[in-house]
Amino acid sequence: MAAELDSQPKSVQSIYTWFSENKLHVNRRYQRKLVWTTDEKQRLVESILKRYPVPAILLAEKGTGDYEIIDGLQRLHTIVSFIETSFATLDGKRFDVAQFPTAKTRSDDNAFKITAVGGEGVLSPREVSTFLDYSMAISVMRGATEPEIDDVFSRINTYGHRLSDQERRQAGVQDDFSQLVRDLACQIRGDASSNILPLGMMPSISIDLPMTKQGYDVVADEVFWVSQGILRSTDLRDSMDEQCLADIAASVVGGQIVERSKEELDNVYEDGHPENLRIDAALSAYGSERFAVELKFCIDEILKVCEEGTSKKLRDIIFTKRTSNQFPSAFAVLVIALHEALIGEKKKISDYAGVKKALEGLYDRIDTSRKSTAPEERRKNVDTIKGLIGSHLVAGSITLVYGAHSTMDIDAALRRSEIELPHYELKQGRLRLDTQRSVDPEMVAKVVKTACAMANNGKLITGTILIGITDKESDAVKIAALDGITPRKVGKRFVVGVSREAKVLGISAEDYYGQWKSAMKNSGLSEALKSALLSSMDYNDYFGLGVISISVPAQTGVSFVDDTAYWRSGDETVAATGGPKVAELAMRFA
């Protein structure tokens, strides 16, 4: 049955009610991040207050009674964020939450904080009514299939240039290659999340640009691409990071370096094109997970090179003179060269300082002219880089553990932990933060119970426990003083590591990690979960600090510690007392 289109004008008040009930969702498979500037938001609010017409919003009704936003994401978020006092009007007035009971209730429930800036006024009661009563033109697709929704979205975004080239390529595409690029980009940026998100979660995966601070959770200057100078912060908004990853992935997986051009990437993404079919077949044989692990390993090696000796940004190594130039093309051939040497030729870096020195001024030592985009010129650049670093590599195959946590993964998990509390747990370590540095005898038991609780989140749901992390700045300062280390801040978290604890205990990092594995092995966890945890435990050097990661794989039934089941309430681990609660947990796996 063909999809039906139903026109449903809705007041702003009704739209906010939908929002407050989590009925509005965003599909990350094709929707952009939040990208409007404050000025653009203010002009929309001004149009509504003046009762000017604004473009229609298109939704797709889902079987659950919720709605997926096809067109109008920026407008919808602008409306609800204005009501929640995120910004003021052009003449400096904020929404008066006290005049709107639905928003007032959400504020009282701490769903958002009212922003009050000195000197700013609020809308008058008449203006509040005008805003809330404004009727938005909304069209709802009923009974639409995913391909139909994708097709509509694609057509909407051909009416004028509304998406960047890479956003257009990725929009709605569901093949393995596009999914690989999308997932990798999210992991490296630190905005990995579920594919379907409530509208209210969009700020948590959107990029806060330095010149237009919106209060979003992904701070551009802290993202790998920007912090290393590979891209500018505004490039993230246009998905230039995904474009760079697509170029690298196509070159590595396809077995030959592709031309660096708009046309070539268009061909890779175009369904049915010979190049699309070639890359798709190559990826099927290569494996998405394998490539993801290898790429993140190569990036970790680049970060180690940058940190060797005096820490330097990659940009400051690549260029001989101080510059703010971006260099995605040079970065791409650097990664390809490292992949060929470390993965393809089974070598490993023996002298990170030597590699760092060899790469100094690289931008002037490879061809960066217009002709350098051709495959044969890129091949010369790759060979040049391999020649420069070759004397600092030795034979030795590196064992890559699929499913292990790279530095990129840890950073992404830390950022994601800020918004998905039930699925993440952070522990600073086993030692108490006192001058005696005594071992907390309850710490292992707490981690075991937390792993059990995460496993009971439900079918197909995973979790992650990271040891060597604190979310309290005061603890990070105390640990720095006690153990003489420099914590690394990631988002709102602080990596303090566990190597310091091994040193205090007088054992090696390997032995310290072994103690955790032994404790998990001897715990009272359900056998299926225990085996899964032991096989997923991983130790990452993480810039010498050392982080233990424990992945909690999805289970098929309720897990226990001895005879007690546990569950997660937000970021708290709670014992399931009584049969009814255990039965409720069992229903999660039905």
C-alpha positions in Angstrom: 0.0 0.0 0.0 1.4 3.4 -1.0 2.1 6.0 1.7 -0.5 8.6 2.5 0.2 12.2 3.0 -1.9 14.0 5.6 -1.8 17.7 6.3 -2.0 18.4 10.0 -1.4 22.1 11.0 -0.3 22.1 14.6 0.3 24.9 17.1 3.7 25.4 18.6 2.2 24.5 21.9 1.1 21.0 20.5 4.6 20.5 19.0 6.2 21.2 22.3 3.9 18.7 24.0 4.9 16.1 21.4 8.6 16.9 22.2 8.0 16.7 26.0 6.5 13.2 25.4 9.5 12.1 23.3 7.3 11.6 20.3 9.7 13.4 17.9 12.7 11.3 16.7 15.7 11.9 14.5 17.2 9.2 12.2 20.9 9.7 12.1 21.1 7.7 8.9 20.2 10.8 6.9 19.7 13.7 9.2 22.3 16.4 9.8 23.5 17.5 13.1 22.2 20.8 14.5 23.9 23.4 12.4 21.9 26.6 12.6 23.6 29.7 13.9 22.0 31.8 16.7 21.1 34.5 14.1 19.2 31.9 12.0 17.3 30.7 15.1 16.4 34.2 16.1 15.1 35.0 12.7 12.8 32.0 12.8 11.4 33.1 16.2 10.9 36.6 14.9 8.9 35.3 11.9 6.7 33.3 14.3 6.1 36.3 16.6 5.3 38.4 13.5 3.0 35.6 12.2 4.9 35.3 9.0 4.6 32.0 7.1 7.5 29.6 7.6 8.3 26.4 5.6 6.3 23.3 6.3 7.6 20.4 8.4 7.5 16.9 7.1 7.2 13.9 9.5 6.7 10.2 9.0 4.4 8.5 11.5 5.8 5.3 13.0 3.7 2.4 14.2 4.4 3.4 17.9 2.5 6.7 17.5 5.8 8.6 17.3 7.1 10.7 14.5 10.4 10.6 12.5 11.5 14.0 11.3 12.1 14.0 7.6 12.4 17.7 7.0 12.4 20.5 9.5 14.9 19.3 12.1 16.6 22.7 12.5 13.2 24.5 12.8 11.7 22.1 15.3 14.8 22.2 17.5 14.9 26.0 17.3 11.3 26.2 18.5 11.7 23.9 21.5 15.1 25.2 22.5 13.7 28.8 22.4 10.9 27.7 24.8 13.6 26.2 27.0 15.4 29.6 27.1 18.5 28.5 25.2 18.7 31.8 23.4 17.0 35.2 23.2 15.2 37.0 20.5 16.9 39.6 18.2 15.8 42.3 20.7 17.2 40.4 23.7 14.1 38.7 25.2 13.9 35.1 26.3 10.8 33.0 26.6 8.9 33.3 29.8 8.6 29.7 31.0 6.3 30.7 33.9 3.6 31.5 31.3 3.6 27.9 29.8 2.7 25.1 32.3 4.1 22.3 30.2 7.5 23.9 30.0 7.3 25.0 33.7 6.7 21.4 34.7 9.7 20.1 32.7 11.8 22.8 34.3 10.7 21.9 37.8 11.5 18.3 37.0 15.1 19.4 36.0 14.6 18.5 32.3 16.2 21.8 31.5 17.6 24.8 33.3 16.1 28.2 32.8 18.8 30.6 31.4 18.7 34.0 32.9 21.2 36.6 31.6 21.5 39.9 33.2 19.9 42.8 31.3 17.6 40.5 29.2 13.9 40.7 29.5 11.2 38.1 28.8 8.4 37.9 26.3 5.2 39.6 27.4 2.2 37.3 28.1 0.7 38.5 24.8 3.9 37.5 22.9 4.0 34.1 24.7 0.5 33.5 23.5 1.3 34.6 20.0 4.3 32.2 19.9 2.5 29.2 21.4 -0.7 29.6 19.3 1.2 30.0 16.0 0.0 27.2 13.6 2.9 25.3 11.9 2.2 23.7 8.6 2.9 20.0 9.2 2.6 17.1 6.7 2.6 13.5 8.0 3.5 10.5 5.9 1.5 7.5 7.0 2.4 3.9 6.2 5.7 4.9 4.5 8.4 2.3 4.1 12.1 3.1 4.8 13.0 3.3 1.1 10.1 5.7 0.5 11.3 7.9 3.4 14.8 7.8 2.0 13.6 8.7 -1.4 11.5 11.7 -0.1 14.4 13.0 1.9 16.8 12.7 -1.1 14.3 14.6 -3.3 13.8 17.3 -0.8 17.5 17.9 -0.7 17.8 18.3 -4.4 15.7 21.4 -4.3 18.7 23.8 -4.0 22.0 23.1 -2.3 21.1 22.3 1.2 23.6 19.5 2.1 27.3 19.4 1.7 28.6 16.9 -1.0 29.4 14.3 1.7 26.1 14.7 3.5 24.3 14.3 0.2 26.3 11.1 -0.5 25.5 9.6 3.0 21.9 10.7 3.2 19.6 7.7 3.4 22.2 5.3 1.9 22.1 2.0 3.8 24.9 -0.1 2.2 27.8 -1.5 4.3 30.3 1.1 3.0 28.2 4.1 4.0 27.4 2.5 7.4 31.1 1.9 8.0 32.0 5.5 7.2 29.1 6.8 9.4 30.0 4.7 12.4 33.7 5.4 12.2 33.1 9.1 11.9 30.8 9.1 15.0 33.4 7.1 17.0 36.3 9.4 16.1 34.2 12.6 16.7 32.9 11.2 20.0 29.2 11.5 19.1 28.4 7.8 18.7 24.9 6.9 19.6 21.8 5.0 18.6 20.7 5.5 15.0 17.3 6.8 16.2 17.3 9.6 18.8 14.7 11.7 20.5 14.8 15.3 19.3 15.9 16.4 22.7 19.1 14.3 22.5 20.3 16.2 19.4 22.5 18.7 21.3 24.4 15.7 22.8 25.6 14.6 19.3 25.9 18.1 17.7 29.1 20.1 17.3 29.7 23.3 19.2 31.7 25.6 17.0 34.1 28.1 18.7 32.6 31.2 16.9 28.9 30.2 17.4 28.7 28.6 20.8 25.4 26.9 21.2 26.1 24.7 24.3 26.2 21.5 22.3 28.1 18.6 23.9 30.6 17.8 21.1 33.2 20.6 21.4 34.8 21.1 18.0 38.2 22.1 19.4 38.4 18.8 21.4 37.6 16.6 18.4 40.6 14.7 16.9 40.3 16.3 13.5 40.3 19.8 14.9 42.6 19.3 17.8 45.3 17.9 15.5 44.7 20.6 12.9 43.6 18.2 10.1 40.3 20.1 9.6 38.8 23.3 10.7 35.9 23.2 13.1 33.5 24.4 10.4 34.5 21.4 8.3 33.0 19.1 10.8 29.6 20.8 10.3 29.9 19.9 6.6 31.0 16.3 7.3 34.5 16.8 5.8 35.7 14.2 8.3 33.4 11.6 6.8 34.6 12.5 3.3 38.2 12.0 4.4 37.4 8.6 5.9 35.5 7.5 2.8 38.5 8.3 0.7 40.8 6.3 3.0 38.4 3.4 3.3 37.8 3.1 -0.4 41.6 3.2 -1.1 42.5 0.6 1.6 39.5 -1.8 1.3 39.4 -1.6 -2.5 43.1 -2.6 -2.8 44.1 0.4 -4.9 44.4 4.1 -4.1 41.4 6.0 -5.6 41.4 9.4 -7.1 40.8 12.1 -4.6 37.9 13.9 -6.3 34.2 14.7 -5.9 33.4 12.5 -9.0 35.2 9.5 -7.6 33.5 9.5 -4.3 30.1 10.1 -6.0 30.8 7.0 -8.0 31.6 5.0 -4.9 28.3 5.9 -3.3 26.1 5.7 -6.4 24.0 2.6 -6.2 24.8 0.3 -9.1 27.8 2.2 -10.4 30.8 -0.1 -11.3 32.9 1.6 -8.6 30.2 1.2 -6.1 29.9 -2.5 -6.9 33.7 -3.0 -6.7 34.0 -1.3 -3.3 30.9 -3.1 -2.0 32.3 -6.5 -3.0 35.8 -5.7 -1.6 34.3 -4.6 1.7 32.3 -7.8 2.0 35.6 -9.8 1.7 37.6 -7.4 3.8 35.2 -6.9 6.7 33.9 -3.7 8.1 35.0 -4.5 11.7 38.5 -5.5 10.5 39.0 -2.2 8.7 37.6 -0.2 11.6 40.0 -1.8 14.0 43.0 -1.3 11.7 42.2 2.3 11.0 41.8 3.2 14.6 45.1 1.4 15.4 46.8 3.6 12.7 45.3 6.7 14.2 46.4 5.6 17.7 50.0 5.2 16.4 49.8 8.7 14.9 48.7 10.0 18.4 51.6 8.2 20.0 54.0 9.9 17.6 52.5 13.3 18.4 52.9 12.6 22.1 56.5 11.4 22.0 58.9 13.7 23.8 57.4 17.2 23.8 53.7 16.9 22.8 53.0 18.5 19.4 49.9 18.7 17.2 50.1 16.7 14.0 49.8 20.0 12.1 52.8 21.4 13.8 54.8 18.3 12.8 53.6 18.3 9.2 54.3 22.0 8.5 57.7 23.6 8.8 56.2 27.0 9.6 53.4 27.9 12.0 50.1 27.7 10.1 46.4 27.1 10.5 46.2 25.3 7.2 44.1 22.1 7.1 45.6 19.1 5.4 43.1 16.3 4.9 44.8 15.1 1.7 48.2 14.8 3.4 46.6 13.1 6.3 44.9 10.5 4.1 48.1 9.5 2.4 49.8 9.3 5.8 47.2 6.9 7.1 47.3 4.8 3.9 51.1 4.6 4.2 51.0 3.6 7.8 48.3 1.0 7.1 50.4 -0.5 4.3 53.6 -0.6 6.5 52.1 -1.7 9.8 49.2 -3.9 8.6 50.1 -5.0 5.1 53.8 -5.4 5.5 53.6 -6.6 9.2 55.9 -4.1 10.7 55.8 -2.1 13.9 57.2 1.2 15.0 60.4 0.8 17.1 61.3 4.4 17.4 58.4 6.9 17.8 60.7 9.8 18.2 62.4 8.8 14.9 59.1 8.7 13.1 58.2 12.1 14.5 61.4 13.6 13.3 61.0 11.9 9.9 57.6 13.4 9.4 58.7 17.0 10.2 57.9 19.2 7.3 56.1 16.4 5.4 53.8 18.9 3.6 56.8 20.3 1.7 58.2 16.9 1.0 55.2 15.4 -0.8 53.3 16.6 -3.9 50.4 18.7 -2.8 49.7 20.3 -6.2 46.5 19.9 -8.1 47.8 16.9 -9.9 48.5 15.1 -6.6 44.8 14.0 -6.5 45.5 11.4 -9.2 46.0 7.8 -8.1 49.5 7.5 -9.4 50.6 10.7 -7.7 49.1 9.7 -4.4 50.9 6.4 -4.8 54.2 8.3 -5.0 53.3 10.2 -1.9 52.5 7.1 0.0 55.8 5.5 -1.0 57.7 8.7 0.0 56.2 8.5 3.5 57.0 4.9 3.8 60.6 5.7 2.7 60.9 8.4 5.3 59.7 6.3 8.3 61.1 2.9 7.1 64.3 3.0 9.2 62.2 3.4 12.4 60.1 0.3 11.8 61.0 -3.3 12.5 59.6 -6.6 11.4 56.9 -7.8 13.8 53.3 -8.6 13.3 50.9 -6.7 15.5 48.0 -8.7 17.0 44.9 -6.6 16.7 42.0 -7.7 18.9 38.7 -7.2 17.2 36.3 -5.7 19.7 39.1 -4.2 21.8 39.0 -0.6 22.8 41.4 1.8 20.9 42.2 5.2 22.2 39.6 6.6 19.9 37.0 4.1 21.3 37.8 5.1 24.9 37.4 8.8 24.1 34.1 8.1 22.3 32.9 6.0 25.2 33.7 8.7 27.7 31.7 11.3 25.8 28.9 8.9 25.2 28.8 8.0 28.9 27.6 11.5 29.6 24.3 10.9 27.9 23.8 7.1 28.2 24.2 6.6 31.9 22.7 3.1 32.2 25.1 1.6 29.7 28.4 3.1 31.1 30.2 2.9 34.4 33.5 4.7 35.3 35.8 3.7 38.1 39.1 5.5 39.1 40.6 2.3 40.4 40.9 0.0 43.4 42.9 2.2 45.7 41.3 4.6 48.1 42.4 8.3 47.6 44.0 8.5 51.0 47.7 8.8 52.1 47.8 5.1 53.0 46.5 4.2 49.5 44.7 1.2 50.9 42.8 -1.2 48.6 39.0 -0.8 48.6 37.9 -4.4 49.3 34.4 -3.7 47.8 35.6 -2.3 44.5 35.7 -5.5 42.5 32.3 -6.6 43.9 30.9 -3.3 42.8 32.2 -3.7 39.2 30.9 -7.3 39.1 27.4 -6.2 40.2 27.5 -3.4 37.7 28.4 -5.7 34.9 25.5 -8.0 35.9 23.1 -5.0 36.0 24.2 -3.8 32.5 23.7 -7.3 31.1 20.1 -7.1 32.5 19.4 -3.9 30.5 17.7 -6.1 27.9 18.1 -8.1 24.7 20.6 -6.7 22.2 21.8 -4.0 24.7 25.5 -3.8 25.6 27.4 -1.9 28.2 30.9 -0.7 28.9 32.9 -0.4 32.2 36.1 1.7 32.1 38.6 1.5 35.0 41.0 4.4 35.3 38.5 7.2 34.9 36.9 9.8 37.2 34.1 12.2 36.5 35.1 14.4 39.5 37.7 17.1 38.9 38.4 17.2 42.6 39.4 13.5 42.5 41.5 14.1 39.4 43.4 16.9 41.2 43.9 14.7 44.3 45.2 11.8 42.2 47.6 14.0 40.3 49.0 15.2 43.7 49.1 11.7 45.2 50.5 9.8 42.2 52.4 12.4 40.3 50.5 12.0 37.0 48.8 14.4 34.7 45.2 13.5 34.0 43.8 13.8 30.5 40.4 15.6 30.3 38.0 14.1 27.7 34.7 15.9 27.6 33.6 16.2 31.3 35.6 13.1 32.4 39.3 12.7 33.5 41.5 9.8 32.6 43.8 9.1 35.5 44.7 5.5 34.5 45.6 2.5 36.5 49.4 2.3 35.8 49.8 4.6 38.8 48.0 2.1 41.0 50.3 -0.7 39.7 53.3 1.4 40.6 51.9 2.1 44.2 51.3 -1.7 44.6 54.8 -2.5 43.3 53.6 -4.7 40.4 53.7 -4.4 36.6 50.7 -3.1 34.7 50.3 -6.6 33.3 50.1 -8.1 36.7 47.6 -5.4 37.8 45.4 -6.2 34.8 45.7 -9.9 35.6 44.4 -9.3 39.1 41.3 -7.8 37.7 40.8 -10.7 35.3 41.4 -13.2 38.1 38.8 -11.4 40.3 36.2 -11.5 37.6 37.0 -15.2 37.0 36.4 -16.0 40.7 33.2 -14.0 41.0 29.8 -15.4 41.4 28.6 -14.1 38.0 26.4 -16.3 35.8 28.7 -18.5 33.8 27.6 -17.3 30.3 28.1 -13.6 31.3 31.4 -14.4 33.1 32.8 -16.1 30.0 31.7 -13.2 27.8 33.3 -10.6 30.1 36.6 -12.4 30.4 36.9 -12.6 26.6 36.0 -8.9 26.2 38.3 -7.4 28.9 41.1 -5.3 27.4 44.0 -3.1 28.5 44.9 0.0 26.6 48.2 1.9 27.3 46.3 5.2 26.7 49.3 7.6 26.6 51.1 5.7 29.4 48.2 6.1 31.9 46.7 2.6 31.3 42.9 2.0 31.0 41.1 -1.3 31.6 37.9 -1.7 29.5 35.3 -4.3 30.1 32.7 -4.7 27.4 29.4 -6.2 28.6 28.0 -8.1 25.6 24.3 -8.5 25.0 22.9 -11.5 26.8 19.9 -13.8 26.1 18.5 -14.0 29.6 18.7 -12.6 33.1 22.1 -12.7 34.7 22.9 -13.1 38.4 25.7 -12.6 41.0 25.3 -15.7 43.1 21.6 -15.7 43.6 20.9 -12.0 43.2 20.0 -10.2 39.9 20.9 -6.5 39.5 19.6 -3.8 37.3 20.5 -0.2 36.3 18.5 2.8 37.5 20.2 5.7 35.6 23.8 5.3 36.7 23.0 3.4 39.9 23.3 -0.4 40.3 20.3 -1.8 42.3 19.6 -5.3 43.6 16.4 -6.9 42.3 14.6 -7.8 45.5 11.7 -10.1 45.2 10.3 -12.2 42.4 8.2 -9.5 40.6 11.3 -7.5 39.8 13.2 -10.5 38.5 10.2 -11.4 36.4 10.2 -7.8 35.0 13.9 -8.2 34.1 13.1 -11.5 32.4 10.5 -9.8 30.2 13.2 -7.6 28.7 14.6 -10.7 27.0 11.2 -12.0 25.8 
